[in-house]
Amino acid sequence: RDRGRDGDRDAGQERDRERMAPPPARQYRRYAEPSPATTPVHIPTRDVAPRESLAYGKESFTTRDVNRGPKAWELPNTPRSTPSSVRGSEGSGLVSTSGRTPLSSRGTARRSPSPPPGGDGKMRRQRYKEWEDEADARAWYDADEGGMAMDNSATDDKFIGDKAGFEEKEKKLKTSAQSLSARQRRMNEDNKMWEERQLIGSGIAHVHEANMDLETVEDIKVHIIVHRPTAPFLADRVDLAREKDLELPVKDPTNDMAKLARGGSELLKRMRTMRDREKGVKDKLKLAGTQLGDIMGVKEDEQDDEKLIREQVERANPDAMAAAEAADVAAAKALYDKIQIQRETLPVFQCKEELLKQIRFNQVIVIVGETGCGKTTQLTQYLHGDGYTRTGKIGCTQPRRVAAMSVAKRVSEEFGCELGDEVGYSIRFEDVTSEKTLIKYMTDGVLLRESLKEPDLDQYRVIVMDEAHERSLNTDVLFGILKKVVARRRDLKLIVTSATMDAEKFSAFFGSIPIFYIRGRTFPVELRYTKTPVNDYVDAAVKQAAAIHVGGSPGDILIFMTGQEDIETTCYALNQRMLEVGKEIADTLHVLPIYSLMPSELQAKIFDRTKEGHRKCIVATNIAETSLTVDGIYYVIDCGFAKLKVYNPRIGMDALQVYPESQAAANQRKGRAGRTGPGTCFRLFTEHQYRNELLENTVPEMQRTNLGNVVLLLKSLGVGDVQEFEFMDPPPRENLLQSMLQLWMLGALDDDGAMTSLGRKMIEFPLDPPLSKMLITSARPEYSCSEEILTIVSMLSIPQVFVRPKERAADADVAREKFFVAESDHLSLLNVYLQWRGDGGAAAWSKAHFVNHKGMKRVAGNRG
């Protein structure tokens, strides 16, 4: 029985060993050396048909699913009970080889298992050999499918075939796949953004949602090969790739005043929103022009604004407009006699004879006199009386349109003639002269244009360059042109007038010519700075003006602001504040604006005197610094900022931008308060800011604007080498040559640097060269799109088409997307104008679509 039990136990152990034994070695093919064959090697499986083939380069083998889904792959004979923690880390489905005897080729040390039990030594060695063969085969599969997941050794080469060729082919495939993937990603992102724009335009999606999605977009750097052409006549002169930045008219862009200039006034923004809301309510009713609208008082915005200004003027001097309209002869005679008496009290009258004597003895002379001494209005009349108008005209240039018109009107009254007869003026788009005109006031740009048609300016006997210290771009160019003209015409007199600044520089430029000083009639001015920096210059100016009127001594007030919108906001806010104080006090303060777009008859009303017990408050731009003199000013409020024309590289054109004023300009503004008597100047900045944050002098326009028009103008005048032209302050050489390159690329200059026929046409337009070419090209028969291009050019001429309030930025972005035209931003601007005009140009439409209504009105005016 014992032997039987022992025999049964041995039989059971034998069956267990057979069940646990590794599969026969005949089912696998083991390669001692890598095969050079390039055909795939197929490893058969037992009892299972292949379901899918996995390929790795030129190797392939079949697998089957044992105990998981269709994507869980395993090798044959893997037990069903094998847990996932035991299988390969790369998901290959292989059983871990931990604890097995490694291949000798791997050279690693592992714990060796005991040989299979049972049988004699020969059988055990045979079974051990079979088990080792299976282990070798499994290790080969581990290294191939698991990517060395089961063994960290890298001494085996799993590839069977031409390795060098395979690696080269894999490298090419990988590079092309990455390139194709990048292009595809860009295309997908473009399509996605287009879909998002459509969703936003339809109202389904919102902008903030789209922005959240766009933040996840991965930036892709795209390298673009750019061909930078160089004009043949500039090839050996300068490296145009290194263009020098234009000089900004600010001492430090990071200081407090520079930041405030960029940020603007908060009161201005609030008042703009409030006025737009009030106008929108009226326009929404669509009652303007109807009987019900007349009953309710609904009028057009432009009419309301003009009516408000006229009411202010009539309150300041209710008899002035009636007297002007009546044109009573007796009143005119009394006015003439009064003016003649005033002329004799001016400082220039005291030195009249000596001044005329210096002019007779010198062909070119510089006259320096304080603003208000009478040099602008009296000098031309003195020259007429001395006989200079017998052989030609007397021309007097002004840097601003308003100054040319107002001075001409004043001189015509003193001369005793109608404006446009013996005394007239000429500005762009307006010429009030006749054949009888002897004294002509004009902007410097008009005289520059006349020099194109008449290089020697033969019609003029005397030319007076007034307010030369303004250093406008046209003035600086005229200096160089007139220096050559006076050398050719010995009979031409040139007089340069300045307000104490740059006199020595003018004298040296014309060859040390004499300087004649006119002693001014000035009174002491008290300076008052703020103790702390001001955060809102408009609000501070309104509070200061109200405090002066309520508690100050008699005297008119002059407030300096930057532009039309600032001026209108200041006038509105000051009137509202005075009404809060009391209606009786408010009625004694007459707030009068003055800016270039005001009608000339309303501009002239700032010179009228107010009734006794009333005070006049004039809100003006920097035109009142030197060009205009208003009697009766005792108080000056200086906001500390001014609008200057500066080249904007973002839009590629010049634009008016707000910058801190210079110390010289601040001193000129201060002097306005000391013409009639002792005055006070309130500066809305600290003394530290005056000394450390303001430039000493204003940067000349030549240094901060685009020179394309200047180069084109000089070429049209026959200047061969623009760099050799005599500028008083030469612009940066790099910027001058860059402008020449731009003109060459536009076709205005040929390969030799001479002007082409296209360039001669471009000079006739008062536009930047690219816009001039657009207009000219649009008239060609193959295009015939002059109307559309005219609108686009007008839209590009305004600095801001859309408004984006901070509190409604998302709504503004949604409204702006509705005008988007995928083909071009220019077509988007055209779309804005067409829709605005189609709705009648109403302010309510502009407000609803976040469009700059005043800018659109300017576009309509420029377009004609």
C-alpha angles and dihedrals in degrees: 000000000000091000089048092050090047090050092050090048091051091049091051092049090050091053090049091051091049091050093049095041118111118255118275115277092234091078093066134055113220121197118207091191130027111266118235090216116124096202119100116265113230119205112201123220130216122257093339130100114225114260102185138001122225113204127202110183106299096344125087138169136174127246137181139208113256110172108347142060126297093279098050106093128194139171122249122284095023106149117246092231094060106126122223091246090063096047124087117295092233093058096256093135094233122146113246115261093211110140096017126121108264127225115268090232091064093059094210127134118237135159110273118224123227117267116262110278127241136046131055125301095271093052092046092051090050093050091046090052091051091048091051091050090054091048091052091051093048091049089052090054091045092057093044104046101024094048093235089315092138096043129033094204117107100190095104121082106219094188121097111196142025100348098180094052091045093052092049091050092047090051092053092047092049093050094048091046092053092047092049090047093053092050091047091050091052091049091048092050092049091051091047093051090049090053091048091052090052091050091049092048091051092050095242095111130037129225096243090054091052091049091054090054093046091054089068092055111113113233113239119202111223119195113211123191107225124196110214108197122210125206112243092233090054100043097101100032112068144354098251092189089077102061114180116237117248116254113256117219093237131093097218123002090207099056124105098258093049090051092048090050090055095043097047130202121320091206089055090054093048093047091048091054092047094049092047089052092051093047091046092056091054096044092046090064090060090215102129110122096014128108091246089049091052090051092049093044096243107160137166115278094240091053092048092051093048091046091053092052092047091050089053091051094047091049090051093052113359093183097049099080093041091051092049093050094047092051092199111195094219092051091048091051092050090048091051093052091048091051092051090054090050091051091059092055094058118107093237090061091064092062099033098122095045091049093052090048092055090049092052092052098044130053092204124029139167118223118197120194139148117260109271097032091114101249094128098051101029105040095068091049091049090052090050091051090050091059103255093128092064092084102028149339131295110232123195121188125210127191093223136049095225092054093050092052098042095044092048090051092050094047092048089055091049091045091051098236141108117271107262097031116080090347122040144144139227127203133159111298091003129076118177100177137105141190089277094057113124101163115045125186116196144154117268089246091061092053089047090054091048090055088062092062096033111029095185095042091227095176092067127078096179130020120196116197100202124195091011090164088074086077096204118180093253092048093054091049091047090055091060093044096047092048088064094041094056088049089057097038113049091181094061118098119209120196121185117196125194139171099241094290128107094358094136091048091053091049093050093047092058094043106277096307118181122273119218117201123207113204110233131221103235136157129205117278124206115222121215121185127189117257093225132024114278118239097195117029095187094053091044091051092051092050092047093049091048091050092051093050095047099043108010133098121261119289139103123271128227118197120192115214133169105243150337097292093049090048095050092046092049092050093048095046093046093052091049092049092050091051088055089055093050140300094242092055092043092055091059094057116076113193112202124183126205126190136140099268094055118107110266094238090057092046090057092058093076087075094058118103121240128230121272112280092025128105130212121216114194118196109197144158123244087288086092092059096082113337098066130040119197118191121226098038111145101155128051123188111196116197091194097234139092138182114249131183108246131169110256110206091193093068096022094235142087116273137181109249133174115251135163112273123244126254090250091055091047090054091050090053091049090055091061089075096057103057100090102025143320108326146178130238118202111201113198093215136063126267089244090057090049092054100037109026103040126077117240093235134011114265108251114252089239089067098049109036138071112274099204094106091044093055092046091049094049091048090052089052090057099258104154100190111032092193090063093055113116108247119177089222107017114220120236109291093226093055092048092053091043089057089051090052090052091052090049091052090049091052096246091117128041128222090278094052094253123134118264129213088261090055091053089055093046093056090063092068120076090222139101111280097252091053092046091054091048091057094046094047093047090063093061114113094241091059108028094178102125094132094054095043091048089057093046092049090050091050091050090052093068118076097222130029100169131043121215113192112203094231092051101033094130093052091047091053092050091050092048093053090060090068094049117127111192095212098060145351088227090059088050089057090048089051091053093053095046092051092045091051092043089058092052096260092278121175090225090060091050091049094048092050097039093243123152100251097191090049091052091051089052089051090052090049095048092045093052 
